[in-house]
Amino acid sequence: MMGLNDEKLPLGNHSSSDLVIRSSKELGTFVRDQRKRQALTQLDIAGMGNTGNRFIVELESGKPTLQLQKVLDVLDLLGLEVVVRPKTAKGL
């Protein structure tokens, strides 16, 4: 995926598709790619998430000031979750 850091998460119960995302732009790109893989439109996600289409557009564009709970709700709709872990040193 363009613009995403494909560093694999080293510990825990993770799949090979786990990515380290360090910016709202990277998250937006990932969300858009996941939505398209599932053959959903932005309007589909907006409807299922009971949110406006503008929110989905802004999320996929990487707007950094979106409401976290709404972002988490959209991720859940797409079958995604957020995992927070301590940073690892490069090369380990």
Contact map, one row per residue, 1 for C-alpha under 8 A:
11110000000000000000000000001100000000000000000000000000000000000000000000000000000000000000
11110000000000000000000000001000000000000000000000000000000000000000000000000000000000000000
11111000000000000000000001001000000000000000000000000000000000000000000000000000000000000000
11111100000000000011100001001100000000000000000000000000000000000000000000000000000000000000
00111110000000000011100000000000000000000000000000000000000000000000000000000000000000000000
00011111000000000111000000000000000000000000000000000000000000000000000000000000000000000000
00001111100000000011000000000000000000000000000000000000000000000000000000000000000000000000
00000111110000011111000000000000000000000000000000000000000000000000000000000000000000000000
00000011111101000111000000000000000000000000000000000000000000000000000000000000000000000000
00000001111100000000000000000000000000000000000000000000000000000000000000000000000000000000
00000000111111000000000000000000000000000000000000000000000000000000000000000000000000000000
00000000111111000000000000000000000000000000000000000000000000000000000000000000000000000000
00000000001111100000000000000000000000000000000000000000000000000000000000000000000000000000
00000000101111110100000000000000000000000000000000000000000000000000000000000000000000000000
00000000000011111100000000000000000000000000000000000000000000000000000000000000000000000000
00000001000001111100000000000000000000000000000000000000000000000000000000000000000000000000
00000001000000111110000000000000000000000000000000000000000000000000000000000000000000000000
00000101100001111111000000000000000000000000000000000000000000000000000000000000000000000000
00011111100000001111100000000000000000000000000000000000000000000000000000000000000000000000
00011111100000000111110000000000000000000000000000000000000000000000000000000000000000000000
00011000000000000011111001100000000000000000000000000000000000000000000000000000000000000000
00000000000000000001111101100000000000000000000000000000000000000000000000000000000000000000
00000000000000000000111111100000000000000000000000000000000001000000000000000000000000000000
00000000000000000000011111110000000000000000000000000000001001110000000000000000000000000000
00000000000000000000001111111000000000000000000000000000000111110000000000000000000000000000
00110000000000000000111111111100000000000000000000000000000001000000000000000000000000000000
00000000000000000000111111111110000000000000000000000000001101000000000000000000000000000000
00000000000000000000000111111111000000000000000000000000001111000000000000000000000000000000
11110000000000000000000011111111100000000000000000000000000111000000000000000000000000000000
10010000000000000000000001111111110000000000000000000000000100000000000000000000000000000000
00000000000000000000000000111111111000000000000000000000001100000000000000100000000000000000
00000000000000000000000000011111111100000000000000000000000100000000000000000000000000000000
00000000000000000000000000001111111110000000000000000000000000000000000000000000000000000000
00000000000000000000000000000111111111000000000000000000000000000000000000000100000000000000
00000000000000000000000000000011111111111100000000000000000000000000000000000100000000000000
00000000000000000000000000000001111111111000000000000000000000000000000000000000000000000000
00000000000000000000000000000000111111110000000000000000000000000000000000000000000000000000
00000000000000000000000000000000011111110000000000000000000000000000000000000000000000000000
00000000000000000000000000000000001111111000000000000000000000000000000000000000000000000000
00000000000000000000000000000000001111111101100000000000000000000000000000000000000000000000
00000000000000000000000000000000001100111111100000000000000000000000000000000000000000000000
00000000000000000000000000000000001000011111110000001001100000000000000000000000000000000000
00000000000000000000000000000000000000001111111000001000000000000000000000000000000000000000
00000000000000000000000000000000000000011111111100000000000000000000000000000000000000000000
00000000000000000000000000000000000000011111111110001001000000000000000001001000000000000000
00000000000000000000000000000000000000000111111111111011000000000000000000000000000000000000
00000000000000000000000000000000000000000011111111110000000000000000000000000000000000000000
00000000000000000000000000000000000000000001111111100000000000000000000000001000000000000000
00000000000000000000000000000000000000000000111111100000000000000000000011001000000000000000
00000000000000000000000000000000000000000000011111110000000000000000000000000000000000000000
00000000000000000000000000000000000000000000011111111011000000000000000000000000000000000000
00000000000000000000000000000000000000000000011001111111000000000000000000000000000000000000
00000000000000000000000000000000000000000110110000111111100000000000000000000000000000000000
00000000000000000000000000000000000000000000000000011111110000000000000000000000000000000000
00000000000000000000000000000000000000000000010000111111111000000100000000000000000000000000
00000000000000000000000000000000000000000100110000111111111100000000000000000000000000000000
00000000000000000000000000000000000000000100000000001111111110000000000000000000000000000000
00000000000000000000000000000000000000000000000000000111111111100100000000000000000000000000
00000000000000000000000100110010000000000000000000000011111111100100001000000000000000000000
00000000000000000000000010111111000000000000000000000001111111100000000000000000000000000000
00000000000000000000000010011000000000000000000000000000111111100000000000000000000000000000
00000000000000000000001111111000000000000000000000000000011111110000000000000000000000000000
00000000000000000000000110000000000000000000000000000000011111111100000000000000000000000000
00000000000000000000000110000000000000000000000000000000000001111100000000000000000000000000
00000000000000000000000000000000000000000000000000000000000000111110000000000000000000000000
00000000000000000000000000000000000000000000000000000010011000111111011000000000000000000000
00000000000000000000000000000000000000000000000000000000000000001111111000000000000000000000
00000000000000000000000000000000000000000000000000000000000000000111111100000000000000000000
00000000000000000000000000000000000000000000000000000000000000000011111110000000000000000000
00000000000000000000000000000000000000000000000000000000000000000111111111000000000000000000
00000000000000000000000000000000000000000000000000000000001000000111111111100000000000000000
00000000000000000000000000000000000000000000000000000000000000000001111111110000110000000000
00000000000000000000000000000000000000000000000010000000000000000000111111111000000000000000
00000000000000000000000000000000000000000000100010000000000000000000011111111100000000000000
00000000000000000000000000000010000000000000000000000000000000000000001111111111100000000000
00000000000000000000000000000000000000000000000000000000000000000000000111111111100000000000
00000000000000000000000000000000000000000000100110000000000000000000000011111111000000000000
00000000000000000000000000000000011000000000000000000000000000000000000001111111000000000000
00000000000000000000000000000000000000000000000000000000000000000000000000111111100000000000
00000000000000000000000000000000000000000000000000000000000000000000000000111111110000000000
00000000000000000000000000000000000000000000000000000000000000000000000100110011111000000000
00000000000000000000000000000000000000000000000000000000000000000000000100000001111100000000
00000000000000000000000000000000000000000000000000000000000000000000000000000000111110000000
00000000000000000000000000000000000000000000000000000000000000000000000000000000011111000000
00000000000000000000000000000000000000000000000000000000000000000000000000000000001111100000
00000000000000000000000000000000000000000000000000000000000000000000000000000000000111110000
00000000000000000000000000000000000000000000000000000000000000000000000000000000000011111000
00000000000000000000000000000000000000000000000000000000000000000000000000000000000001111101
00000000000000000000000000000000000000000000000000000000000000000000000000000000000000111111
00000000000000000000000000000000000000000000000000000000000000000000000000000000000000011111
00000000000000000000000000000000000000000000000000000000000000000000000000000000000000001111
00000000000000000000000000000000000000000000000000000000000000000000000000000000000000011111
